[in-house]
Amino acid sequence: MDAKDEPWTGPTVGELGELVVLDRVTSRLPQGSPLVGPGDDCAVVAAPDGRFVVTTDMMVHGPDFRWAWSSPSDVGWKAAATNLSDVAAMGAVPSGLVVAIAAPQDTPVAVLEGIADGFRLAVDALAPGCGVVGGDLSTSSAFTVAVTAFGDLQDRAPVLRSGARVGDVLAVSGELGRAARGLARLFRSGVDAHGEPSRAAVVATGLDEDPDVGRQRRPVPPIADGPLAAAAGATAMLDLSDGLAIDAGRLARSSRVTLEISAALDDVALHGGEDHGLLATFPADAVLPGGFRRIGVVLERGAADLVRDGVGVPTTGWDPYADWDGVAG
């Protein structure tokens, strides 16, 4: 995290007002190619086959990110990536984002500009052609970024969680466990004497250079592999946001099957979250597309959602209600 990406000085949102702040933020956002973009009461986004997918997610300071550990650009990147991944998990191509930000009155405008830069960088890297087509600004004591994402199915059926069939191959695309390892290092070494997240501790311990910390801050979901999976005949798919085990359990329950996974997967890969890879099932004779690799098979429904070497695996992972204790999820 570069020093120039910590813009905690300069005029605040309260000093400049909504119109000026909005202009300074929107000028930095990726535009994409909507039929009607920012500036009217609604954007107009094309839905060529008459359907579109839509998802929403929010990031709140405290449970979802900490300024001591993430720059504004990191937060913008992550907010974009998590929503783009959900669109890809349906087999769709991201077509537009709507972004709402609620910030304390004393927040420097440069922080919002940094978030906008993060959105632009993430969209350019992960989903070229997508854009931020609208949004809203408000004020709140808790800094909050809420994103709604849209996607084009391109004349294909959406890939649901409920379509896995006995005998299908279970496959994953993307990284497993890196974001969780990075978060563990931040909580171990990026804190002060009282256990509170500390920017000074991050700098002193060199965590800015840790590649796993980098993945926690800026996940790189395999967005293009979602539509490729749909075209290759994926029978079920979902985004790995909360951890492989808990998300695999969701797929298993939706499809009323049991998933058998490879013994080679360690506990961090199974239960760590926020890698935002894609988990999918394919017919046994399918050629796995893109970066997908086999990690298991679909079995008839048994007593457990998930098994490894014949033994049930706890389908646990990140749960913002069960687990929140000041830990960034």
C-alpha positions as CSV (number, residue, x, y, z in Angstrom):
1,M,0.0,0.0,0.0
2,D,1.7,3.1,-1.2
3,A,1.8,6.3,0.9
4,K,0.1,8.2,-1.9
5,D,-2.9,5.8,-1.5
6,E,-3.6,7.0,2.0
7,P,-5.4,10.3,1.3
8,W,-6.5,11.2,4.8
9,T,-5.9,14.9,4.4
10,G,-7.5,17.7,2.4
11,P,-11.1,18.9,2.1
12,T,-13.8,16.7,3.6
13,V,-17.1,15.6,2.1
14,G,-18.9,17.8,4.7
15,E,-17.0,20.8,3.6
16,L,-17.5,20.4,-0.2
17,G,-21.1,19.1,-0.3
18,E,-22.7,16.3,-2.4
19,L,-22.6,17.9,-5.9
20,V,-18.8,18.7,-5.8
21,V,-18.0,15.3,-4.2
22,L,-20.2,13.5,-6.8
23,D,-18.4,15.2,-9.7
24,R,-15.0,14.4,-8.3
25,V,-15.9,10.8,-7.8
26,T,-17.8,10.0,-11.0
27,S,-15.0,11.5,-13.1
28,R,-12.7,8.7,-11.9
29,L,-15.1,5.7,-12.3
30,P,-15.1,3.3,-15.3
31,Q,-17.9,4.3,-17.6
32,G,-18.6,1.1,-19.6
33,S,-21.1,1.4,-22.4
34,P,-24.6,1.8,-20.9
35,L,-27.4,3.1,-23.1
36,V,-27.9,5.8,-20.4
37,G,-25.2,6.4,-17.8
38,P,-24.9,8.5,-14.6
39,G,-26.8,11.8,-14.5
40,D,-30.4,10.7,-14.7
41,D,-32.7,9.1,-12.1
42,C,-31.8,5.7,-13.5
43,A,-29.3,4.2,-15.8
44,V,-30.3,2.2,-18.8
45,V,-28.4,-1.0,-19.4
46,A,-28.9,-3.3,-22.4
47,A,-30.3,-6.8,-21.8
48,P,-29.9,-8.3,-25.2
49,D,-31.8,-11.6,-24.6
50,G,-34.5,-10.0,-22.4
51,R,-33.0,-11.2,-19.1
52,F,-30.3,-10.1,-16.8
53,V,-28.8,-11.2,-13.5
54,V,-28.6,-8.8,-10.5
55,T,-26.8,-9.1,-7.2
56,T,-25.9,-6.8,-4.3
57,D,-23.3,-6.8,-1.6
58,M,-22.0,-4.3,1.0
59,M,-18.8,-3.6,2.8
60,V,-19.0,-2.0,6.3
61,H,-16.0,-0.6,8.1
62,G,-15.3,-3.0,11.0
63,P,-16.7,-6.4,10.0
64,D,-15.7,-6.2,6.4
65,F,-12.5,-4.0,6.2
66,R,-10.3,-1.8,8.3
67,W,-8.6,1.4,7.2
68,A,-5.5,0.4,9.2
69,W,-5.1,-2.5,6.8
70,S,-6.6,-1.4,3.5
71,S,-6.2,1.7,1.4
72,P,-9.3,3.4,-0.2
73,S,-8.2,1.9,-3.6
74,D,-8.1,-1.6,-2.0
75,V,-11.6,-1.1,-0.7
76,G,-12.9,0.0,-4.1
77,W,-11.2,-3.0,-5.8
78,K,-12.6,-5.5,-3.3
79,A,-16.1,-4.1,-3.5
80,A,-16.0,-4.4,-7.2
81,A,-14.4,-7.9,-7.3
82,T,-16.9,-9.5,-4.8
83,N,-19.9,-8.4,-6.9
84,L,-18.3,-9.2,-10.3
85,S,-17.6,-12.7,-8.9
86,D,-21.3,-13.2,-8.0
87,V,-22.3,-12.3,-11.6
88,A,-19.8,-14.7,-13.0
89,A,-21.0,-17.5,-10.8
90,M,-24.3,-17.4,-12.6
91,G,-22.5,-17.8,-15.9
92,A,-23.1,-14.2,-16.9
93,V,-20.9,-11.4,-18.2
94,P,-20.8,-8.3,-15.9
95,S,-22.5,-5.4,-17.7
96,G,-22.8,-2.7,-15.0
97,L,-22.3,-1.7,-11.4
98,V,-24.3,0.8,-9.2
99,V,-22.3,2.1,-6.2
100,A,-23.7,3.7,-3.0
101,I,-21.3,5.1,-0.4
102,A,-22.2,6.4,3.1
103,A,-19.3,8.2,4.8
104,P,-18.8,10.2,7.9
105,Q,-18.9,14.0,7.4
106,D,-15.2,14.4,8.2
107,T,-14.0,11.9,5.6
108,P,-11.6,13.6,3.1
109,V,-12.9,13.6,-0.4
110,A,-9.7,12.0,-1.5
111,V,-10.8,8.8,0.2
112,L,-13.8,8.6,-2.0
113,E,-11.6,9.4,-5.0
114,G,-9.3,6.5,-4.0
115,I,-12.3,4.1,-3.8
116,A,-13.3,5.2,-7.3
117,D,-9.8,4.5,-8.5
118,G,-10.0,1.0,-7.0
119,F,-13.3,0.4,-8.9
120,R,-11.7,1.5,-12.1
121,L,-8.6,-0.7,-11.7
122,A,-10.7,-3.8,-10.7
123,V,-13.1,-3.4,-13.6
124,D,-10.3,-2.8,-16.1
125,A,-8.4,-5.9,-14.8
126,L,-11.3,-8.3,-14.2
127,A,-14.3,-7.3,-16.4
128,P,-13.3,-5.0,-19.2
129,G,-16.3,-3.3,-20.8
130,C,-18.3,-3.2,-17.5
131,G,-18.8,0.2,-15.9
132,V,-20.2,2.1,-12.9
133,V,-23.5,3.3,-14.3
134,G,-24.9,5.1,-11.3
135,G,-25.1,5.2,-7.5
136,D,-25.7,7.4,-4.5
137,L,-23.8,9.3,-1.7
138,S,-24.9,9.7,1.9
139,T,-23.5,10.1,5.4
140,S,-23.1,7.6,8.2
141,S,-21.0,7.1,11.3
142,A,-20.0,3.7,9.8
143,F,-18.2,4.0,6.4
144,T,-20.3,1.7,4.1
145,V,-19.9,0.8,0.4
146,A,-22.9,-0.9,-1.2
147,V,-22.7,-2.3,-4.7
148,T,-25.4,-3.7,-7.1
149,A,-24.1,-5.6,-10.1
150,F,-25.8,-6.6,-13.3
151,G,-24.8,-9.2,-15.8
152,D,-25.7,-10.4,-19.3
153,L,-26.5,-14.1,-19.8
154,Q,-25.8,-14.0,-23.5
155,D,-28.6,-16.3,-24.5
156,R,-27.5,-19.0,-22.0
157,A,-29.5,-20.4,-19.1
158,P,-28.2,-19.2,-15.7
159,V,-26.1,-21.7,-13.8
160,L,-27.8,-22.3,-10.5
161,R,-26.7,-24.0,-7.3
162,S,-29.4,-26.6,-7.6
163,G,-28.3,-28.5,-10.7
164,A,-25.5,-30.8,-9.6
165,R,-26.1,-34.5,-10.5
166,V,-24.7,-37.7,-9.2
167,G,-21.5,-38.6,-11.1
168,D,-20.7,-35.0,-12.0
169,V,-17.1,-33.7,-11.5
170,L,-16.6,-31.1,-8.8
171,A,-14.2,-28.5,-9.9
172,V,-12.8,-25.1,-8.7
173,S,-11.3,-22.1,-10.5
174,G,-9.2,-19.6,-8.6
175,E,-7.1,-19.6,-5.5
176,L,-8.0,-21.3,-2.2
177,G,-6.7,-20.1,1.2
178,R,-4.5,-17.2,0.3
179,A,-6.9,-14.5,1.5
180,A,-7.4,-16.3,4.8
181,R,-3.7,-16.7,5.3
182,G,-3.3,-13.0,4.6
183,L,-6.0,-12.1,7.1
184,A,-4.4,-14.3,9.8
185,R,-1.1,-12.5,9.3
186,L,-2.8,-9.2,9.7
187,F,-4.4,-10.2,12.9
188,R,-1.2,-11.7,14.2
189,S,1.3,-9.0,13.2
190,G,-0.7,-6.0,12.0
191,V,-2.0,-5.0,15.4
192,D,-0.9,-2.8,18.3
193,A,-0.2,-3.9,21.9
194,H,-4.0,-4.0,22.6
195,G,-4.7,-6.2,19.6
196,E,-6.3,-3.4,17.6
197,P,-5.5,-3.1,13.8
198,S,-2.6,-0.7,13.4
199,R,-1.2,0.9,10.3
200,A,2.1,1.4,12.0
201,A,2.4,-2.3,12.8
202,V,1.6,-3.2,9.2
203,V,4.4,-0.9,8.0
204,A,6.9,-2.1,10.7
205,T,6.3,-5.8,9.9
206,G,6.4,-5.4,6.1
207,L,2.9,-6.8,5.6
208,D,2.4,-4.5,2.7
209,E,4.8,-6.6,0.7
210,D,3.1,-10.0,1.7
211,P,1.4,-11.5,-1.4
212,D,-1.2,-13.2,0.7
213,V,-2.1,-9.9,2.4
214,G,-2.3,-8.5,-1.1
215,R,-4.9,-11.1,-2.0
216,Q,-6.9,-10.4,1.1
217,R,-7.0,-6.7,0.2
218,R,-7.5,-7.3,-3.6
219,P,-9.0,-10.7,-4.5
220,V,-8.6,-11.7,-8.1
221,P,-11.7,-13.8,-9.0
222,P,-11.6,-15.7,-12.3
223,I,-14.5,-13.7,-13.8
224,A,-14.1,-14.9,-17.4
225,D,-14.3,-18.5,-16.2
226,G,-18.0,-18.1,-15.2
227,P,-19.3,-17.7,-18.7
228,L,-16.8,-20.3,-19.9
229,A,-18.2,-22.8,-17.4
230,A,-21.8,-22.1,-18.6
231,A,-20.8,-22.7,-22.2
232,A,-19.0,-25.9,-21.2
233,G,-22.2,-27.3,-19.6
234,A,-21.7,-26.6,-15.9
235,T,-24.6,-28.1,-14.0
236,A,-24.2,-26.0,-10.9
237,M,-22.0,-23.1,-9.7
238,L,-21.4,-20.6,-7.0
239,D,-18.9,-18.0,-5.8
240,L,-16.5,-19.0,-3.0
241,S,-17.0,-16.0,-0.8
242,D,-17.2,-17.5,2.7
243,G,-14.9,-20.6,2.3
244,L,-14.9,-23.7,0.2
245,A,-16.5,-25.9,2.9
246,I,-19.5,-23.7,3.8
247,D,-20.2,-22.8,0.1
248,A,-19.9,-26.4,-1.0
249,G,-22.4,-27.2,1.7
250,R,-24.8,-24.7,0.2
251,L,-24.4,-26.2,-3.3
252,A,-24.9,-29.7,-1.9
253,R,-28.1,-28.8,0.0
254,S,-29.5,-26.9,-3.0
255,S,-28.8,-29.9,-5.3
256,R,-29.7,-32.5,-2.7
257,V,-26.5,-34.4,-3.2
258,T,-23.3,-35.1,-1.2
259,L,-19.9,-33.7,-2.4
260,E,-16.8,-35.8,-2.0
261,I,-13.6,-33.6,-2.0
262,S,-9.9,-34.4,-2.5
263,A,-7.9,-35.3,0.6
264,A,-5.2,-32.9,-0.7
265,L,-7.2,-29.8,0.4
266,D,-6.0,-28.5,3.7
267,D,-8.1,-26.8,6.4
268,V,-7.2,-23.3,5.3
269,A,-8.3,-24.1,1.8
270,L,-11.5,-25.6,3.1
271,H,-12.6,-23.0,5.7
272,G,-10.8,-19.8,4.7
273,G,-13.0,-17.2,2.9
274,E,-12.7,-14.3,0.5
275,D,-10.7,-15.9,-2.3
276,H,-13.8,-15.5,-4.5
277,G,-13.0,-18.4,-6.7
278,L,-15.7,-20.4,-8.5
279,L,-17.0,-23.8,-7.5
280,A,-18.8,-25.8,-10.2
281,T,-20.0,-29.2,-11.2
282,F,-19.7,-30.6,-14.7
283,P,-20.8,-33.7,-16.5
284,A,-18.2,-36.5,-16.1
285,D,-17.2,-36.3,-19.7
286,A,-16.9,-32.5,-19.9
287,V,-13.6,-30.9,-20.8
288,L,-13.0,-28.5,-17.9
289,P,-12.7,-24.9,-19.2
290,G,-10.4,-22.0,-18.4
291,G,-8.7,-22.4,-15.0
292,F,-11.0,-25.1,-13.6
293,R,-9.4,-28.1,-12.0
294,R,-11.0,-31.2,-10.5
295,I,-11.2,-31.5,-6.7
296,G,-13.9,-34.1,-6.2
297,V,-17.1,-35.8,-7.4
298,V,-20.9,-35.6,-6.8
299,L,-22.4,-38.5,-4.8
300,E,-25.9,-39.5,-3.9
301,R,-27.3,-37.6,-0.9
302,G,-25.9,-39.0,2.3
303,A,-25.8,-38.0,6.0
304,A,-23.2,-35.2,5.3
305,D,-23.1,-32.4,2.8
306,L,-19.4,-32.8,2.3
307,V,-17.1,-35.8,2.8
308,R,-13.3,-36.4,2.6
309,D,-12.0,-40.0,2.7
310,G,-15.5,-41.0,3.7
311,V,-15.7,-38.8,6.7
312,G,-18.0,-35.8,7.0
313,V,-16.4,-32.4,6.8
314,P,-17.8,-29.5,8.8
315,T,-19.4,-27.0,6.4
316,T,-18.2,-24.0,8.3
317,G,-16.7,-20.7,7.2
318,W,-17.2,-17.0,7.5
319,D,-20.6,-16.0,9.0
320,P,-21.0,-12.3,9.7
321,Y,-23.6,-12.9,12.5
322,A,-22.1,-15.9,14.2
323,D,-18.4,-14.8,13.9
324,W,-18.3,-11.0,14.1
325,D,-16.2,-9.9,17.0
326,G,-14.4,-7.0,15.3
327,V,-12.7,-9.4,12.9
328,A,-12.7,-8.3,9.3
329,G,-14.4,-11.0,7.2
